């Protein structure tokens, strides 16, 4: 088996993944700072990536921002939709 060039590509992919993670961390922190949030819920399909979830959570918590993550439902769009339905139902009963 010829592995020539495969490790070079892996290194490039890893660097790109780290850049994306750093961008996500910066975006999450900026959004929290702009809205003066003390606590934030992380959801959506990107947080199915455990490494991204861990990195964002670690940085936000280090900044003193509380982080909520899904337990009973996954972080993907289905759970986001479920949450929207719960809020809508609660507003109908008010």
N, C-alpha and C positions, 0 to 999 in steps of 0.2 A: 504494500500500500504506500502510495506516495503522498505524504502530508505536506509537501512543499507549498507554501503560501497560505495554508489553512490557519496557522496560528497568527499570521499577520492580520488576516481578516477578523479573527476572533478579537484581537486586541483593538482593532478599529471599532468593532461593534460594542465592546465594553466601554470604550471612551465615549461613544455616542450615547450609550445608556446612562453613563454618569452625568453627561451634560443634560440630558432630559430630566434626570432625577434632581439635579441642582436647580434647573429651571422650575420644576414643580414645587420644590421647597421654597424658592424665592417667591413664587406666585402665591402660595398658600400664606406665607408670612406677610406679604404685602397686603393681601386681602384682609387678614386679621387685623393688621395695624390700621388700615384705612377705615375699617368699620369699628375700631376700638373693641374688638371681641376679646373676651376673657375665656371663652369656651367655643369650640367649633366641632361640628360633626363631619367626619370624612366619609364620603360615599361616592358612588359612581364606579363604572367599570374599571377605571385606571387603578383603583385601590384593591382590585383582585390580585394585583402584583404585590406580594408580601414584602419584597424589598423596598418598593416605593412607599408602601404604607408605613413600614418601620422607620424609614428615613425621615419622612415628613412628620410623623408622630414625634420622633426623638427631638427634632429641631424645634417644633412648636412647643413641646413640653419644656425644653431647655429655656425657651423664651417666656415661660410662665403662663402659657396658654393651655387650658384644659382641652383634651382631645377625646371625643366620643367616636367609637367605631361600632359597626354592626355586630350583633351577636346571634340573634334569632334568624335573621335574613342575611343574604349575601350583600355585598356592597354595590352590586351592579344595578342596572336601570330598573329591574323589576322591583327591587326594594325601594328605590327612589320613588317610583310610581305608587307603591303601597303607602309610603309616607305622605305623598300628596293627597291620596284618597282619605287617609285618616284626618289630615288637617281640614279638608273640605267637609267631611262628615261632622267634625267638631264645630265648624262654623255654621253649619245648617241647624245645629241644635242650640245655638246661642240666641 
